[in-house]
Amino acid sequence: MDEPLGYHQLQRLGRPGPWRPILGVPLLVIGVFVLAPLTALVPVAAWLVATGEPVREGLRSVTDLDDVRPLGLAYVNIVLATAIPIAILLNVLLHRLHPRWLLSVAGRVRWRFLLACLGVSVVALIATVMVSSFVPQPDTGSELSGRLNDFTTTTRDFLLVVLILTPLQAAGEEFAFRGYLMQAMGGLAAARIVAVVLSALLFAVAHGIGQDLPIFVDRLAFGLVAGALVILTGGLEAAIAMHVLNNFLAFGLALAFSDMTSALTPTGGTWWSLPGTLTQSLVYLVLATWLARRMGLATTVSPSVLERPRGHV
């Protein structure tokens, strides 16, 4: 049968065998959370040598999430961005599938839709600010100071790292969790809700076992909405745009009013933060889905796209 496949089922276009996604998931985890952190230390060490900084102390500082510095944020972003080539390699080597099927059911980045989603995300941000202004802000010990931070050379360095590397970091997380993992789950179970829920759960867990429950729920909700966006729009573009804006907002507020350590490893979570973040995610979900339908984007693809053209008789 030539039944259309949703985004979460695209691994079925590759080589068959349930062992492939079963093997691919731990390989992805090992690649992103073990091999990538070690490999990313090489360019960091080279930078330290080039700038005359002590290598041992510098590497220790870079990996210290209790006192995040610009080079440390760059290191974290580079590590997460490596999820893009890792997911691509798994698709090619393990599933014998072209990398383009990680992008969308169209087999490419739909740039007009991606750029439009960035605009839509601003509307969702405005809705978030409006809702948050009516929500109590209890004292958690980690909230914004309300006083604008001084602009220093460290602020400048952080800003450059955020502007250059944060989009790659956000895209890397989407390639890993809403890309490869969702497709791996969809390759094993036909139900799209299974692919969305399991990938969202792994996304929340990957941010730390010891995180406060409100923060965990917030990240779980983000993963659920991002997964739904991928299914409803047929690609990663909307989820990447939402993730980029979310991180720009978090890091931007941290640079302006707080500190980067509290943004990267938040503590003292409160349930009162959920109305604002859920408003942003749900408003964006509705608008991005409407936009995809307005633009006539396909959300499924026929397996026949891989059929080879017949030669001349």
Backbone as CSV, one residue per row, in Angstrom:
resi,resn,N_x,N_y,N_z,CA_x,CA_y,CA_z,C_x,C_y,C_z
1,MET,0.837,-1.203,0.000,0.000,0.000,0.000,0.878,1.261,0.000
2,ASP,0.342,2.311,-0.586,1.077,3.562,-0.706,0.424,4.619,0.174
3,GLU,0.239,4.308,1.450,-0.405,5.237,2.364,0.543,6.392,2.686
4,PRO,0.022,7.614,2.725,0.870,8.773,3.045,1.509,8.632,4.429
5,LEU,2.722,9.135,4.555,3.453,9.077,5.812,3.550,10.471,6.423
6,GLY,3.293,10.554,7.739,3.521,11.798,8.456,4.993,11.962,8.756
7,TYR,5.363,13.138,9.263,6.775,13.401,9.542,7.366,12.345,10.466
8,HIS,6.609,11.954,11.500,7.134,11.005,12.475,7.347,9.613,11.899
9,GLN,6.840,9.348,10.699,6.963,8.033,10.071,8.000,7.995,8.956
10,LEU,8.756,9.066,8.763,9.623,9.162,7.595,10.787,8.170,7.604
11,GLN,11.152,7.643,8.774,12.208,6.629,8.776,11.794,5.376,8.021
12,ARG,10.497,5.214,7.809,10.018,4.061,7.064,10.356,4.165,5.578
13,LEU,10.832,5.324,5.158,11.303,5.471,3.790,12.683,4.842,3.613
14,GLY,13.361,4.571,4.730,14.696,3.991,4.668,14.679,2.476,4.754
15,ARG,15.817,1.897,5.131,15.924,0.450,5.255,15.026,-0.044,6.385
16,PRO,14.313,-1.145,6.171,13.419,-1.657,7.222,14.200,-2.354,8.337
17,GLY,13.496,-2.577,9.444,14.086,-3.292,10.567,13.918,-2.519,11.854
18,PRO,13.152,-3.048,12.823,12.947,-2.325,14.088,14.218,-2.155,14.901
19,TRP,15.237,-2.965,14.608,16.489,-2.839,15.357,17.199,-1.521,15.056
20,ARG,16.902,-0.932,13.898,17.599,0.296,13.521,17.268,1.469,14.449
21,PRO,15.989,1.817,14.663,15.714,2.888,15.631,16.058,2.493,17.060
22,ILE,15.929,1.211,17.394,16.285,0.763,18.746,17.770,0.985,19.002
23,LEU,18.589,0.761,17.988,20.026,1.030,18.105,20.327,2.508,17.960
24,GLY,19.571,3.192,17.107,19.851,4.587,16.814,19.656,5.525,17.987
25,VAL,18.643,5.257,18.819,18.364,6.150,19.954,19.533,6.190,20.941
26,PRO,20.049,5.039,21.431,21.210,5.125,22.331,22.449,5.696,21.649
27,LEU,22.614,5.446,20.344,23.747,6.032,19.636,23.645,7.553,19.600
28,LEU,22.419,8.064,19.423,22.208,9.510,19.451,22.554,10.080,20.819
29,VAL,22.097,9.407,21.870,22.369,9.863,23.233,23.870,9.864,23.512
30,ILE,24.548,8.794,23.145,25.994,8.705,23.358,26.719,9.782,22.558
31,GLY,26.275,9.980,21.322,26.925,10.978,20.477,26.798,12.385,21.020
32,VAL,25.575,12.757,21.440,25.324,14.134,21.872,25.833,14.397,23.287
33,PHE,25.668,13.431,24.188,25.956,13.687,25.599,27.293,13.114,26.087
34,VAL,27.982,12.350,25.234,29.291,11.803,25.631,30.377,12.229,24.641
35,LEU,30.217,11.841,23.371,31.258,12.123,22.388,31.362,13.611,22.063
36,ALA,30.220,14.269,21.861,30.241,15.691,21.505,30.882,16.561,22.593
37,PRO,30.553,16.379,23.894,31.212,17.192,24.920,32.728,17.017,24.940
38,LEU,33.197,15.798,24.672,34.645,15.573,24.658,35.283,16.190,23.417
39,THR,34.636,16.002,22.274,35.181,16.528,21.019,35.193,18.058,21.015
40,ALA,34.156,18.674,21.598,34.062,20.138,21.595,35.130,20.785,22.467
41,LEU,35.761,20.019,23.335,36.835,20.577,24.166,38.085,20.882,23.341
42,VAL,38.218,20.221,22.179,39.410,20.428,21.346,39.489,21.862,20.829
43,PRO,38.439,22.395,20.157,38.539,23.798,19.725,38.604,24.776,20.893
44,VAL,37.991,24.422,22.015,38.068,25.294,23.194,39.508,25.365,23.697
45,ALA,40.164,24.203,23.765,41.566,24.172,24.195,42.450,24.952,23.231
46,ALA,42.170,24.823,21.929,42.939,25.562,20.929,42.760,27.072,21.115
47,TRP,41.535,27.489,21.425,41.273,28.910,21.669,42.034,29.399,22.901
48,LEU,42.060,28.597,23.939,42.771,28.971,25.162,44.267,29.109,24.906
49,VAL,44.804,28.186,24.125,46.225,28.261,23.786,46.509,29.513,22.964
50,ALA,45.639,29.795,21.990,45.840,30.951,21.111,45.755,32.273,21.868
51,THR,44.944,32.310,22.909,44.777,33.550,23.686,45.700,33.607,24.899
52,GLY,46.523,32.575,25.078,47.475,32.575,26.178,46.892,32.264,27.536
53,GLU,45.692,31.691,27.572,45.056,31.353,28.844,45.517,29.974,29.309
54,PRO,45.607,29.750,30.626,45.956,28.423,31.139,44.911,27.396,30.703
55,VAL,45.345,26.317,30.048,44.408,25.366,29.453,43.611,24.626,30.519
56,ARG,44.304,24.104,31.540,43.603,23.293,32.543,42.546,24.106,33.269
57,GLU,42.928,25.283,33.741,41.962,26.127,34.449,40.849,26.592,33.509
58,GLY,41.216,26.858,32.270,40.224,27.308,31.307,39.187,26.252,31.005
59,LEU,39.632,25.001,30.815,38.693,23.914,30.549,37.785,23.666,31.749
60,ARG,38.339,23.790,32.951,37.519,23.619,34.147,36.464,24.714,34.231
61,SER,36.824,25.926,33.865,35.881,27.042,33.894,34.792,26.873,32.840
62,VAL,35.180,26.383,31.668,34.231,26.215,30.573,33.132,25.228,30.930
63,THR,33.468,24.180,31.642,32.495,23.138,31.975,31.790,23.379,33.303
64,ASP,32.034,24.516,33.932,31.413,24.839,35.218,30.083,25.548,34.984
65,LEU,28.979,24.819,35.137,27.657,25.409,34.920,27.167,26.200,36.127
66,ASP,27.933,26.194,37.215,27.571,27.004,38.379,28.089,28.434,38.256
67,ASP,28.923,28.667,37.263,29.435,30.011,37.004,29.692,30.124,35.504
68,VAL,28.614,30.331,34.747,28.691,30.300,33.288,29.358,31.561,32.760
69,ARG,30.345,31.367,31.881,31.047,32.463,31.235,30.811,32.383,29.725
70,PRO,31.157,33.435,28.983,30.894,33.419,27.529,31.456,32.197,26.819
71,LEU,32.694,31.824,27.121,33.280,30.653,26.470,32.552,29.383,26.894
72,GLY,32.078,29.355,28.136,31.311,28.203,28.599,29.979,28.091,27.879
73,LEU,29.305,29.231,27.665,28.040,29.205,26.917,28.287,28.784,25.473
74,ALA,29.382,29.263,24.884,29.731,28.849,23.521,29.964,27.348,23.461
75,TYR,30.638,26.813,24.470,30.896,25.365,24.525,29.593,24.570,24.586
76,VAL,28.667,24.983,25.442,27.376,24.296,25.562,26.620,24.355,24.239
77,ASN,26.613,25.523,23.605,25.903,25.670,22.334,26.514,24.806,21.238
78,ILE,27.837,24.739,21.194,28.516,23.923,20.183,28.186,22.452,20.393
79,VAL,28.199,22.014,21.653,27.884,20.613,21.957,26.483,20.265,21.457
80,LEU,25.502,21.112,21.768,24.125,20.825,21.358,23.938,20.959,19.850
81,ALA,24.686,21.857,19.228,24.587,22.008,17.774,25.105,20.777,17.041
82,THR,25.996,20.003,17.667,26.517,18.792,17.008,25.434,17.731,16.847
83,ALA,24.285,17.923,17.489,23.176,16.980,17.277,22.735,16.977,15.821
84,ILE,22.973,18.071,15.105,22.583,18.137,13.686,23.383,17.140,12.854
85,PRO,24.738,17.210,12.859,25.477,16.207,12.076,25.327,14.793,12.606
86,ILE,25.147,14.631,13.915,24.981,13.286,14.469,23.683,12.655,13.965
87,ALA,22.585,13.422,13.999,21.305,12.914,13.495,21.399,12.602,12.004
88,ILE,22.103,13.450,11.261,22.270,13.227,9.824,23.054,11.945,9.567
89,LEU,24.145,11.747,10.310,24.958,10.536,10.127,24.151,9.280,10.440
90,LEU,23.350,9.320,11.500,22.529,8.156,11.837,21.528,7.868,10.723
91,ASN,20.938,8.911,10.177,19.981,8.716,9.088,20.646,8.065,7.873
92,VAL,21.849,8.525,7.553,22.539,8.031,6.360,23.115,6.638,6.574
93,LEU,23.868,6.469,7.672,24.598,5.219,7.873,23.731,4.096,8.412
94,LEU,22.793,4.422,9.304,21.989,3.378,9.939,20.702,3.102,9.175
95,HIS,20.064,4.150,8.685,18.758,3.978,8.026,18.837,4.067,6.505
96,ARG,20.026,4.406,5.975,20.194,4.572,4.531,19.156,5.541,3.968
97,LEU,19.006,6.655,4.693,17.984,7.638,4.357,18.651,8.985,4.124
98,HIS,18.235,9.696,3.090,18.825,10.990,2.770,18.561,11.980,3.907
99,PRO,19.556,12.805,4.259,19.384,13.775,5.353,18.195,14.712,5.179
100,ARG,17.778,14.932,3.936,16.695,15.904,3.705,15.397,15.498,4.377
101,TRP,15.228,14.201,4.672,13.988,13.753,5.304,13.945,14.059,6.800
102,LEU,15.026,14.597,7.343,14.979,15.116,8.707,14.378,16.523,8.742
103,LEU,14.353,17.192,7.598,13.908,18.583,7.545,12.395,18.716,7.517
104,SER,11.764,18.020,6.596,10.310,18.116,6.459,9.823,17.037,5.512
105,VAL,8.507,16.909,5.396,7.935,15.945,4.452,8.170,16.385,3.015
106,ALA,8.583,17.643,2.822,8.922,18.125,1.484,10.363,17.795,1.134
107,GLY,11.117,17.295,2.092,12.511,16.952,1.844,13.425,18.155,1.735
108,ARG,13.041,19.267,2.341,13.834,20.494,2.288,13.358,21.445,3.380
109,VAL,14.142,22.488,3.609,13.701,23.555,4.506,12.745,24.461,3.746
110,ARG,11.571,24.659,4.284,10.598,25.560,3.662,10.827,26.961,4.232
111,TRP,11.724,27.686,3.559,12.253,28.935,4.111,11.183,30.005,4.306
112,ARG,10.254,30.131,3.388,9.199,31.136,3.550,8.394,30.872,4.813
113,PHE,8.116,29.617,5.073,7.372,29.256,6.277,8.210,29.518,7.524
114,LEU,9.487,29.170,7.483,10.367,29.398,8.634,10.439,30.879,8.983
115,LEU,10.634,31.727,7.980,10.720,33.164,8.241,9.385,33.718,8.745
116,ALA,8.290,33.216,8.189,6.974,33.655,8.650,6.744,33.242,10.099
117,CYS,7.251,32.070,10.478,7.094,31.599,11.856,7.854,32.479,12.840
118,LEU,8.983,33.024,12.404,9.714,33.950,13.272,8.864,35.186,13.565
119,GLY,8.128,35.650,12.558,7.225,36.784,12.771,6.070,36.426,13.687
120,VAL,5.508,35.239,13.475,4.398,34.781,14.315,4.839,34.637,15.770
121,SER,6.086,34.221,15.969,6.579,34.016,17.335,6.599,35.321,18.126
122,VAL,6.769,36.450,17.429,6.744,37.747,18.107,5.346,38.034,18.642
123,VAL,4.328,37.670,17.871,2.946,37.837,18.331,2.706,37.008,19.588
124,ALA,3.212,35.768,19.581,3.064,34.910,20.758,3.795,35.497,21.959
125,LEU,4.928,36.127,21.706,5.689,36.757,22.782,4.903,37.905,23.399
126,ILE,4.251,38.703,22.580,3.448,39.812,23.093,2.314,39.284,23.966
127,ALA,1.673,38.196,23.528,0.605,37.590,24.332,1.140,37.103,25.668
128,THR,2.362,36.575,25.671,2.978,36.092,26.911,3.202,37.241,27.890
129,VAL,3.741,38.338,27.378,4.004,39.496,28.236,2.707,40.019,28.846
130,MET,1.633,40.044,28.072,0.358,40.536,28.566,-0.181,39.642,29.677
131,VAL,-0.111,38.324,29.481,-0.600,37.394,30.502,0.271,37.456,31.750
132,SER,1.585,37.492,31.559,2.516,37.487,32.700,2.356,38.725,33.569
133,SER,1.915,39.827,32.980,1.758,41.061,33.753,0.629,40.959,34.773
134,PHE,-0.282,39.978,34.594,-1.390,39.809,35.525,-1.163,38.647,36.500
135,VAL,-0.011,37.984,36.382,0.269,36.805,37.203,1.185,37.190,38.356
136,PRO,0.888,36.756,39.581,1.778,37.048,40.714,3.173,36.491,40.470
137,GLN,4.181,37.206,40.950,5.567,36.780,40.818,6.142,36.551,42.210
138,PRO,5.998,35.335,42.761,6.500,35.062,44.103,8.015,35.111,44.156
139,ASP,8.536,35.329,45.352,9.985,35.418,45.550,10.579,34.013,45.551
140,THR,11.325,33.691,44.490,11.968,32.373,44.391,13.471,32.464,44.589
141,GLY,13.968,33.664,44.700,15.408,33.823,44.866,16.166,33.865,43.559
142,SER,15.475,33.725,42.438,16.170,33.710,41.141,15.455,34.553,40.093
143,GLU,14.519,35.415,40.543,13.774,36.196,39.569,14.596,37.372,39.072
144,LEU,14.101,38.049,38.060,14.803,39.184,37.504,14.900,40.307,38.529
145,SER,16.019,41.030,38.478,16.274,42.041,39.503,15.406,43.276,39.327
146,GLY,14.941,43.564,38.106,14.177,44.777,37.861,15.061,45.971,37.563
147,ARG,16.371,45.830,37.748,17.328,46.900,37.450,18.197,46.458,36.278
148,LEU,18.367,47.338,35.298,19.131,47.004,34.107,20.600,46.815,34.452
149,ASN,21.161,45.684,34.019,22.580,45.412,34.250,23.452,46.367,33.440
150,ASP,24.657,46.601,33.928,25.628,47.394,33.174,26.083,46.608,31.947
151,PHE,26.329,47.331,30.850,26.834,46.686,29.631,28.352,46.671,29.700
152,THR,28.917,45.470,29.861,30.354,45.291,29.998,30.890,44.497,28.815
153,THR,32.196,44.284,28.810,32.786,43.451,27.760,32.279,42.014,27.865
154,THR,32.002,41.557,29.077,31.446,40.217,29.259,30.042,40.138,28.661
155,THR,29.252,41.197,28.876,27.919,41.257,28.271,28.020,41.202,26.759
156,ARG,28.982,41.948,26.216,29.191,41.945,24.766,29.531,40.542,24.260
157,ASP,30.421,39.865,24.974,30.835,38.521,24.549,29.669,37.542,24.628
158,PHE,28.895,37.640,25.703,27.702,36.791,25.818,26.744,37.056,24.658
159,LEU,26.546,38.329,24.343,25.603,38.711,23.283,26.041,38.140,21.936
160,LEU,27.327,38.189,21.644,27.836,37.625,20.395,27.616,36.117,20.333
161,VAL,27.873,35.444,21.450,27.673,33.990,21.496,26.206,33.658,21.261
162,VAL,25.313,34.399,21.914,23.875,34.144,21.777,23.418,34.365,20.336
163,LEU,23.826,35.469,19.735,23.374,35.789,18.384,23.913,34.809,17.343
164,ILE,25.158,34.357,17.512,25.783,33.503,16.503,25.467,32.026,16.717
165,LEU,25.511,31.556,17.962,25.445,30.117,18.213,24.094,29.612,18.716
166,THR,23.293,30.486,19.336,22.016,30.015,19.878,21.077,29.448,18.808
167,PRO,20.974,30.049,17.606,20.132,29.420,16.574,20.599,28.012,16.221
168,LEU,21.904,27.780,16.185,22.428,26.444,15.897,22.134,25.483,17.045
169,GLN,22.245,25.985,18.262,21.943,25.155,19.440,20.478,24.758,19.453
170,ALA,19.590,25.714,19.188,18.156,25.421,19.166,17.825,24.437,18.049
171,ALA,18.417,24.642,16.875,18.189,23.721,15.758,18.718,22.336,16.086
172,GLY,19.859,22.270,16.780,20.412,20.979,17.167,19.474,20.196,18.061
173,GLU,18.879,20.865,19.042,17.932,20.184,19.926,16.710,19.707,19.148
174,GLU,16.261,20.497,18.190,15.099,20.087,17.396,15.441,18.910,16.481
175,PHE,16.618,18.913,15.880,17.039,17.786,15.061,17.095,16.511,15.892
176,ALA,17.530,16.636,17.139,17.661,15.454,17.994,16.315,14.962,18.505
177,PHE,15.542,15.857,19.145,14.334,15.416,19.853,13.099,15.386,18.965
178,ARG,12.861,16.436,18.170,11.699,16.422,17.292,12.033,15.828,15.925
179,GLY,13.324,15.679,15.637,13.741,15.075,14.388,13.976,13.585,14.539
180,TYR,15.192,13.220,14.896,15.543,11.795,14.911,14.700,10.997,15.909
181,LEU,14.564,11.500,17.141,13.845,10.725,18.160,12.375,10.524,17.795
182,MET,11.706,11.567,17.318,10.306,11.408,16.928,10.156,10.431,15.778
183,GLN,11.073,10.486,14.826,11.004,9.555,13.711,11.338,8.132,14.149
184,ALA,12.244,8.003,15.120,12.555,6.670,15.638,11.348,6.073,16.355
185,MET,10.673,6.899,17.159,9.463,6.430,17.842,8.371,6.101,16.820
186,GLY,8.253,6.935,15.797,7.252,6.695,14.766,7.568,5.488,13.915
187,GLY,8.847,5.116,13.858,9.214,3.920,13.130,8.843,2.652,13.867
188,LEU,8.678,2.769,15.181,8.324,1.607,16.000,6.836,1.550,16.311
189,ALA,6.207,2.717,16.452,4.780,2.774,16.784,4.094,3.748,15.838
190,ALA,2.989,3.310,15.246,2.307,4.140,14.242,1.640,5.366,14.859
191,ALA,1.217,5.271,16.123,0.474,6.366,16.754,1.372,7.590,16.938
192,ARG,0.948,8.709,16.376,1.775,9.900,16.462,1.844,10.459,17.875
193,ILE,0.811,10.188,18.689,0.834,10.689,20.066,1.966,10.043,20.853
194,VAL,2.292,8.790,20.521,3.398,8.103,21.191,4.711,8.806,20.864
195,ALA,4.918,9.127,19.586,6.140,9.798,19.161,6.274,11.170,19.822
196,VAL,5.167,11.910,19.901,5.201,13.257,20.488,5.468,13.200,21.986
197,VAL,4.741,12.343,22.690,4.849,12.287,24.154,6.203,11.760,24.593
198,LEU,6.675,10.682,23.994,7.956,10.101,24.413,9.124,11.039,24.113
199,SER,9.110,11.676,22.947,10.200,12.604,22.634,10.165,13.822,23.561
200,ALA,8.965,14.288,23.923,8.846,15.421,24.843,9.336,15.047,26.241
201,LEU,9.016,13.838,26.657,9.460,13.372,27.976,10.986,13.284,28.027
202,LEU,11.593,12.724,26.986,13.054,12.632,26.932,13.690,14.018,26.864
203,PHE,13.039,14.942,26.171,13.526,16.317,26.087,13.570,16.962,27.473
204,ALA,12.513,16.769,28.254,12.462,17.355,29.593,13.489,16.698,30.515
205,VAL,13.604,15.379,30.443,14.554,14.655,31.292,15.988,15.051,30.954
206,ALA,16.268,15.274,29.676,17.631,15.591,29.242,18.136,16.910,29.824
207,HIS,17.240,17.761,30.311,17.659,19.032,30.897,18.082,18.898,32.356
208,GLY,18.070,17.669,32.888,18.558,17.461,34.249,17.576,16.709,35.117
209,ILE,18.064,15.670,35.774,17.205,14.847,36.636,16.745,15.627,37.864
210,GLY,17.607,16.483,38.416,17.300,17.158,39.668,16.566,18.481,39.526
211,GLN,16.032,18.788,38.350,15.354,20.066,38.159,14.042,20.126,38.941
212,ASP,13.662,21.333,39.340,12.414,21.515,40.080,11.228,21.080,39.222
213,LEU,10.185,20.586,39.893,9.027,20.062,39.179,8.374,21.092,38.254
214,PRO,8.164,22.351,38.684,7.571,23.325,37.748,8.424,23.534,36.504
215,ILE,9.749,23.533,36.651,10.632,23.700,35.500,10.535,22.487,34.585
216,PHE,10.473,21.285,35.185,10.331,20.056,34.401,9.020,20.067,33.613
217,VAL,7.939,20.449,34.269,6.633,20.500,33.601,6.642,21.529,32.475
218,ASP,7.289,22.660,32.720,7.388,23.697,31.694,8.122,23.171,30.458
219,ARG,9.214,22.446,30.657,9.974,21.906,29.531,9.226,20.761,28.855
220,LEU,8.492,19.994,29.647,7.673,18.936,29.062,6.596,19.538,28.164
221,ALA,5.956,20.610,28.644,4.920,21.272,27.857,5.509,21.851,26.573
222,PHE,6.699,22.422,26.679,7.368,22.951,25.481,7.608,21.834,24.474
223,GLY,8.075,20.683,24.958,8.330,19.552,24.075,7.063,19.025,23.425
224,LEU,5.973,19.006,24.176,4.695,18.545,23.623,4.201,19.476,22.516
225,VAL,4.303,20.775,22.762,3.855,21.747,21.759,4.754,21.693,20.527
226,ALA,6.071,21.605,20.737,6.996,21.520,19.608,6.738,20.261,18.788
227,GLY,6.485,19.140,19.472,6.178,17.899,18.765,4.891,17.989,17.976
228,ALA,3.882,18.604,18.582,2.616,18.792,17.871,2.804,19.670,16.643
229,LEU,3.637,20.698,16.764,3.913,21.575,15.629,4.532,20.800,14.466
230,VAL,5.469,19.909,14.781,6.131,19.131,13.734,5.117,18.253,13.001
231,ILE,4.220,17.627,13.753,3.201,16.766,13.133,2.230,17.595,12.303
232,LEU,1.758,18.701,12.861,0.706,19.495,12.219,1.204,20.327,11.043
233,THR,2.517,20.613,11.008,3.063,21.409,9.905,3.924,20.586,8.960
234,GLY,4.281,19.365,9.370,5.031,18.485,8.480,6.520,18.737,8.418
235,GLY,7.090,19.417,9.415,8.527,19.679,9.383,9.021,20.349,10.649
236,LEU,10.317,20.600,10.701,10.955,21.155,11.898,10.932,22.681,11.949
237,GLU,10.531,23.344,10.873,10.710,24.792,10.784,10.021,25.549,11.921
238,ALA,8.757,25.245,12.186,8.011,25.984,13.216,8.600,25.742,14.597
239,ALA,8.992,24.500,14.864,9.579,24.179,16.169,10.919,24.879,16.349
240,ILE,11.734,24.937,15.295,13.027,25.622,15.386,12.816,27.109,15.645
241,ALA,11.883,27.725,14.924,11.622,29.156,15.112,11.175,29.438,16.547
242,MET,10.288,28.604,17.086,9.827,28.786,18.459,10.976,28.617,19.446
243,HIS,11.825,27.635,19.205,12.942,27.352,20.113,13.954,28.493,20.092
244,VAL,14.233,29.024,18.900,15.176,30.134,18.787,14.658,31.353,19.535
245,LEU,13.395,31.709,19.326,12.838,32.874,20.011,12.830,32.666,21.527
246,ASN,12.448,31.469,21.958,12.398,31.176,23.387,13.770,31.375,24.039
247,ASN,14.826,30.891,23.363,16.165,31.016,23.930,16.692,32.444,23.834
248,PHE,16.377,33.125,22.735,16.754,34.535,22.638,16.133,35.332,23.781
249,LEU,14.858,35.061,24.061,14.158,35.772,25.130,14.786,35.470,26.487
250,ALA,15.016,34.177,26.770,15.577,33.787,28.069,16.971,34.372,28.275
251,PHE,17.822,34.241,27.257,19.187,34.745,27.397,19.219,36.271,27.378
252,GLY,18.347,36.879,26.582,18.305,38.331,26.531,17.890,38.944,27.863
253,LEU,16.860,38.370,28.488,16.430,38.852,29.800,17.511,38.633,30.848
254,ALA,18.213,37.501,30.738,19.291,37.220,31.694,20.410,38.249,31.562
255,LEU,20.770,38.594,30.335,21.823,39.577,30.127,21.395,40.962,30.610
256,ALA,20.121,41.281,30.444,19.643,42.620,30.789,19.387,42.783,32.280
257,PHE,18.819,41.748,32.919,18.355,41.932,34.295,18.871,40.909,35.303
258,SER,19.464,39.818,34.829,19.845,38.768,35.770,21.265,38.312,35.461
259,ASP,21.476,37.003,35.346,22.787,36.470,34.983,22.600,35.204,34.165
260,MET,23.617,34.850,33.378,23.508,33.741,32.450,23.431,32.398,33.160
261,THR,24.026,32.290,34.331,23.981,31.020,35.068,22.559,30.643,35.425
262,SER,21.772,31.599,35.904,20.389,31.310,36.287,19.528,31.004,35.072
263,ALA,19.890,31.537,33.891,19.133,31.250,32.678,19.446,29.861,32.149
264,LEU,20.712,29.452,32.239,21.124,28.161,31.694,20.762,27.020,32.629
265,THR,20.872,27.251,33.924,20.522,26.217,34.911,19.577,26.819,35.946
266,PRO,18.316,27.043,35.590,17.369,27.701,36.502,17.047,26.851,37.720
267,THR,16.870,27.517,38.834,16.451,26.862,40.078,15.303,27.665,40.671
268,GLY,14.700,27.129,41.731,13.623,27.865,42.385,12.421,28.060,41.495
269,GLY,12.053,27.007,40.750,10.915,27.099,39.857,9.610,27.362,40.586
270,THR,8.707,28.042,39.920,7.407,28.344,40.500,6.307,28.021,39.494
271,TRP,5.176,27.532,40.002,4.052,27.209,39.120,3.480,28.455,38.462
272,TRP,3.749,29.643,39.048,3.212,30.877,38.474,3.885,31.245,37.158
273,SER,5.015,30.592,36.827,5.662,30.874,35.546,4.960,30.166,34.391
274,LEU,4.163,29.143,34.708,3.545,28.342,33.658,2.497,29.095,32.823
275,PRO,1.634,29.926,33.427,0.650,30.621,32.584,1.281,31.419,31.450
276,GLY,2.388,32.106,31.737,3.043,32.899,30.705,3.657,32.040,29.615
277,THR,4.414,31.006,30.005,5.086,30.173,29.008,4.084,29.334,28.221
278,LEU,3.027,28.869,28.886,2.011,28.101,28.174,1.250,28.988,27.189
279,THR,1.019,30.236,27.559,0.374,31.166,26.639,1.214,31.326,25.380
280,GLN,2.518,31.534,25.568,3.407,31.686,24.422,3.347,30.455,23.513
281,SER,3.462,29.270,24.107,3.502,28.038,23.320,2.189,27.773,22.607
282,LEU,1.070,27.939,23.317,-0.223,27.598,22.726,-0.665,28.614,21.675
283,VAL,-0.417,29.897,21.932,-0.739,30.909,20.925,0.097,30.662,19.669
284,TYR,1.353,30.363,19.874,2.225,30.084,18.733,1.776,28.832,17.990
285,LEU,1.365,27.807,18.731,0.885,26.565,18.105,-0.298,26.850,17.184
286,VAL,-1.255,27.618,17.664,-2.443,27.926,16.868,-2.062,28.746,15.633
287,LEU,-1.244,29.778,15.825,-0.903,30.669,14.715,-0.031,29.972,13.671
288,ALA,0.953,29.184,14.123,1.841,28.505,13.175,1.088,27.438,12.390
289,THR,0.167,26.733,13.049,-0.638,25.731,12.352,-1.546,26.385,11.326
290,TRP,-2.171,27.498,11.730,-3.012,28.251,10.784,-2.191,28.735,9.597
291,LEU,-0.980,29.210,9.874,-0.112,29.719,8.818,0.272,28.609,7.839
292,ALA,0.576,27.423,8.368,0.939,26.288,7.506,-0.215,25.928,6.575
293,ARG,-1.428,25.936,7.112,-2.595,25.629,6.280,-2.854,26.743,5.273
294,ARG,-2.657,27.969,5.700,-2.854,29.112,4.803,-1.891,29.043,3.620
295,MET,-0.661,28.573,3.886,0.354,28.482,2.846,0.239,27.180,2.052
296,GLY,-0.699,26.328,2.437,-0.920,25.084,1.711,0.202,24.074,1.842
297,LEU,0.869,24.053,2.999,1.991,23.135,3.182,1.505,21.702,3.355
298,ALA,2.200,20.780,2.737,1.891,19.359,2.904,2.352,18.900,4.286
299,THR,1.597,18.001,4.889,1.972,17.443,6.186,2.249,15.947,6.099
300,THR,2.091,15.385,4.915,2.402,13.976,4.679,3.112,13.850,3.336
301,VAL,3.685,12.670,3.108,4.360,12.408,1.844,4.092,10.961,1.449
302,SER,4.023,10.699,0.154,3.801,9.339,-0.330,5.124,8.578,-0.400
303,PRO,5.156,7.319,0.030,6.387,6.512,-0.074,6.901,6.392,-1.499
304,SER,6.065,6.664,-2.472,6.481,6.537,-3.866,7.532,7.559,-4.262
305,VAL,7.807,8.548,-3.392,8.825,9.549,-3.725,10.198,8.915,-3.873
306,LEU,10.395,7.721,-3.298,11.682,7.057,-3.396,11.778,6.094,-4.567
307,GLU,10.682,5.948,-5.315,10.731,5.055,-6.460,11.640,5.625,-7.539
308,ARG,12.500,4.781,-8.065,13.421,5.220,-9.100,12.683,5.386,-10.430
309,PRO,13.032,6.436,-11.172,12.399,6.609,-12.474,12.822,5.488,-13.430
310,ARG,11.883,5.048,-14.229,12.167,3.974,-15.182,13.033,4.506,-16.327
311,GLY,13.915,3.647,-16.826,14.762,4.030,-17.942,13.990,3.988,-19.249
312,HIS,14.608,4.516,-20.303,13.957,4.513,-21.609,13.925,3.118,-22.168
313,VAL,12.810,2.752,-22.748,12.657,1.419,-23.354,13.142,1.466,-24.811
